[in-house]
């Protein structure tokens, strides 16, 4: 049976039950006090005349009570059917939107009118879910297209190099091998970045207590020779910032931020500042650098996959275009927020805010 039919039968059943209880009350409090035999009261008393007999009253009352119950049954079925249909109308709209979503149409919205009730809250929540799902699908499609393009580039270059070597046997094989090695290295880096991004999105990692200040020091020490080679000075500092998450992923997050700050910096005498701080309920990692002035509309797109702040010319340290996308995904996987703000003097300030770890209890 459908829900509407079940509700209709329920309404009719309750109405019939109420009628039966009403008739039972009439019997209990009225008819039971009617005498079973004729009772004649002589004149001259306060009440005189002939009182009715209980059997006669039942003979008159029973058919009419049955008619009333039959009317209540018909009225309950008809009224219950109409009332159930009206009550379930919002659910019908939600079901229709769900069916449209299963066919791939995510742009449809319910937009249920009327006062705010349980059905309205369900419809609004479903609209929000559809909007997020539509944005996520569009992002995944865009990411898949960009990933396919990025992976096709090194493969096309490798094929072109092999075709040239085949048509020119006298070509220097050492130069060919060096170029193939560089192209394959870039393809491997891109593949590993894609795998790391997928792992972070799936949140397939165990959580442990991590101090962001120690992670920042480790990432800075690792990239210090690279910074010195490019003439960039790194300054670190801050407070102990305990959080919970994956040590490896948070180290990757910090390394990506510091590496990005070094690469996209001034040609000479660039600066990078790495600091950690504690706020009520959260810990904060901040990485900012000097560099060219960036418009806010460009900064808002830097966390998209395969978006770069510089020209799309692959230098030795241009990256694969997934650095900040990985940072965004890791931050989201750790229930944190990522904020990118252009500095007025040039460069960018990136802030990662994560939930603070619970205080350790002494055993």
N, C-alpha and C positions, 0 to 999 in steps of 0.2 A: 504494500500500500504506500501511496505517496504521503509526504508529510502533511499536505493539505487535507487529505482524507482522514488521516489519523487525528489531526486537530479538530476536524469537523465532528468526528465520532466522539471525541473527548468532550467538546462543547455540548453536544446533544446528550451524552451520558450524564454529565454533571447537571444539566438542566432537568433531565428526568429524575435524577436522584434528589434534587431539590424539591421537585413536585411530590415525589413519594414521601419525603420527610415532612412536607407541609400537610399532606393528607393524614399521615400518621399522627402528627400533632393534633389535628382536628379530632381524630378518633380518641386519642389519649385524654384530651382535656375537655372534650364536649360530649361525644356520643356515648362514652362509657358511663356517664351519669344519667343517661336516659333510661327509664325503667323498661324492663323486658315485657311486662304485662300492663294492660290498661289500668290507669289510676284515676279514679274520680274523686275530686275534692268537693265537698259540699259547699253550698253557697253560704255566704256570711263570713267566710274566711278571707284572709288577705289575698290568697290566690285561689281561684275556684275555676272549675271547668274540667275538661278531659285532656290529659297529657298524651302526647304521641307515644307510640310504641317503638322501641329500638329497631325491630325488624322492618317496620314500615319506613322508617328513616333511611335505613340501609338500602332498602329497595329503591328508594328515590335517589339517594346520594351516590350509589355505586355507578350507575350508568353515566351520570354527569362527571364523576371523578375520572372514569375511563376516558370520556371524551376530552376532558382537560389534559390528561396525560398524552393522549394521541396528538392533540394540538401542540403540546410542548415538544413532542418528538419531532413533528414536522417543522415547527418553528426553530427548534434547535439545529436540525440538519441544514435547513436553508440558511438561517442566520449564521451558523457556524461555518458553512462553506464560503459565504461572502466575507465574513470577518477574517477567516484564515487566509483567503486569497489576498485581502488587503494587507494583512500583516506580513505575508510572505512575498509581496511584490518587490521590496528591496532585495531580498535574497535571490529572486529571479534575475534581477539586473546584475547582481554580483556573479551569479552563475554564468550568465551570458558573456560577461567580460572575461571570466576565467576561460571559457571555451575559445574566445577569440585569441586569448594569450597563448593557448596551447597550439594554435595554428600558426603562431609566429607574429601576430599583430600585437605589438607592445605599445603602440601609440594611443590605443583606446583608453579612455578614462571613464569611470563610473559617474563621478560628480553627483552623488546622491543628494537631492534637495531635502528640505524639511528641517525639523528640529534635531538637535544632537541627541541621539540615543545609541543603543548598542549596534543597530544596523548601520547607522551613520558612521560610527567609529570604525566598524569593520570595513566599510566602503572606503573611508579616507585612508585607512592603513593599507588597503589593497592598492589604492591609487599611488601612494608613496612607494610601495613595493614595485609596482609596474614602472614608475619613473626611474627608480634606481636600477632595475633590471634592464630597462631600455638603454640607460647610459652605460651600464656595464657591458652589454652586448656590443654596443657601438664601439666602446673602447677596445674590446677584445678583437673585433673585426679590424679596427684600425691597426691594432698592435700586430695581428697576424699578417696583414698586408705589408706593414713596415718590416717585420721580421723576415718575411719571404724576400722582400727587396734587398735587405741588408745581407742575407745569406746568399742570394743569387750573385751579388757583386763579386765576392772572392772566388766563387766557382767559375764565373764567366772569365775572370782574369786568369785563373789557372788554365782553363781551356784554351784561351788565346795564347798564353805562353807556350803550352804544349804544341799547339798548331804551328806557331812560329818555329819552334825547335824541330818539328817534323819536316817543314819545308826548307829549313836552312840547317843542314847537318853540320856545317862548319862553324856554327855560332858557338860562342864561349859558353860551355855548360856550367861553369862556376857561377857566372852572373845569373843564369837561368835558375839554378838551384837556390841561390840567395833570394831571388824574388819569389820563387815558389814557397820557400820557407816563411818569408814574411807574410805572404797572402794566407797560407795555411794557419800560421800563428794567430792572425787576426780572426779567421773563421773559428778557431778553437776558443779564443777569448769570447767571441760573441755567443757561441753555443753554451759555454759555461755561465755566462751572464744570464742567458735565457733560462737555464736550469735553476740558477739561484733565485731568479725572479719567480719562477713557478713554485719553488719550495716555500718561499716566503708567503706567497698568496695562499697556499694550502695550509699554512700554519702547522706544518708537520715537523715540529721541533719541541724538545723538552725545555721547560722553564727552570731557571736557577737564579740565584742571587748574583747580580752583576753590578760592579761599581763603574759608572760611566767615566769617572776621572781616570781610573787605571786603564780603561779601554782607550781613552783619548791619548794618554801618554804612550801606549803601545803603538797606536796608529801613527802618532807623530814621529816616534823614534824610527819606525820602519821607513817612512817617507822623507826623513831628514836628508839623506844623501841626494835624493831626487830634487828636493827643494834647493839645496846648496848648488847643485848643478845649474839650476835655472835662475839663481840669484835671488831667491825668495827667503825671507826670514820668517820663522815660525815662533810665535810666543804662546805658551800654554799656561794655564792657571785655573784656579777655581776650588770648589769645595768637594768633599766626598759626596757622591751622588748615587746612592744605591737604588737599583730597580730590579725587576724580575724579567727574565727573558732568556734568549739564546746568546751565549757569549760569542759564538762565531758570527752570528748574524749582526749583532750590535757592533762587533769589530769591523765587519764588512761595511756597515753603515757609516761608521766614523772614518774609515779609510777612504771610502768614496767621497765623503765631504771634503776631507783634507786634500786628497788628490785633485779634486775638482777646483778647490781654492788655489792650489799651486799652478795648475795648468792655465786657468783663466785669470791671469794676473798681469801686472805691468811687466814690460820687457826688462826693466832694470829696477832694482831696489823695491821689489814687491814685498808686501807684508801679509801674513796670515795670523789670525788670532783664534785660538781654540780655548774655550772655557766651559766649565760646568758650574751649575748652581742648584740650589734647592729652594723650592717654593712649597707652600702648604699643599700637601698631597701629591706633588709632582717633583720630578727632577728635570733639569734642562741642560741640553748640550747646545752650545752656540759656536758656529764656525763662520767667521767673516774674513773678507779679504779686500785688498785694494784691486783696482782694475778700471776698466772703462765704465762709463755711466750707462746703465741699462734702463730702458723704459719699463714702467710697471706692466704693460701689456705683454712684453717679452718674458719678464720674470715669471708671470703666471703660467706660462707654457713650458717652462724648463723641466718640470717633473713628468711631462709626457714622454713615453718611450720614443727614442731615436730623435729627440729634440736636442740641439746643441746651441749654446750661446754664441759660439763662433761660427765661421763659415764651415760648410760641410766638406772641408778639405782634410783628408786623412793624413795628419802628421804622425810623427813617431809616438806621440802621447795624446792623440785626439780622442781616444776612447772609442767605444762602440755605440755611444748614444743612450746607454741604459743606466748610467751612474746615479742620477737623481731619481730616475724611475724606480730603481732598486731601493734607494733610500726611502722613497715614499711608501713602497710596499712593505718594507721591513717596519717602518714606523707604524703603519696601519695594523700590521700583524701583532704589534706589541701594544695596541690600544692607545697609541699616542697621536700627537698632532705635529704636522710639519708646516713651518711658516717661512716663506722666502720674502725678503724685504730688500729693495735696492738701497744702497748707501748714497747719501747726497754727494759725497766726495768721489764716488765711483766704487765699483765692486758690488758685493752683495753680502747680506747677512742671512744666514740660514739657522733656524732654531728648531730643535727637536725636543718636544716635551713629552715625557713618558710618566706613567704612574709610578709613584715612589714605592719602594719595597716596605713591607711591614717591619717594624722594629724587631730586632732579634731579642728573644727572651733568654735570660740566663738559666741554664739547666742546673 
